[in-house]
């Protein structure tokens, strides 16, 4: 059982499960779309990096997602609108400026631009950076660096009550990447204390687990 329309996949628990398994193995419709989209951006020289849940997966935390989040410059967004919308991409709904769908796979693409503020959108020390300044190549995909991803997730979860999952994502990254408390020094000072709190919670949970196993 398979489908070539991503929205159709998401409407079926069975197909979503199958796609999720494929996604975690680096295959499937979403990964194929990701590679094609980033290839189109590279071909046109549009500055970009992958952010959001796809970036979490790129850095080793396996979490399924229903869209592809991309970081552009404001100029890059305009280039995307001028050069690709109508040629393999379309607005997700009438009048959409930052939310698109691929016409081939019907995968949603969400675009954030450099200079925006994470979480509640209000001014804060942490901002979405220029995609060319904070990326790492992972399997050929320009992906936001781990430090900046965690910094943005912390700033988002700290400022917006409906984004608390961003703090949970940071905890999972601490576990998966086995990060130490001193990783906080690589982050903006406004989010360091929260990182350390999350790190300490993970460390305490590990201590309890070790204690249980040795009893």
Secondary structure, 3 states (H helix, E strand, C coil): CCCCCHHHHHCCHHHHHHHHHHHHCCCHHHHHHHHHHHHHHHHHCCCEEEEHHHHHHHCCCCCCCCEEEEEECHHHHHHHHHHCECCCEEECCCCCCCEEEECCCCCEEEEEECCCECCCCCCCCCECCCCCCCEEEECCEEEECHHHHHHHHHHHHHHCHHHCHHHHHHHHHHHHHCCCHHHHHHCCHHHHHHHHHHHHHHHHHHHHHHHHHHC
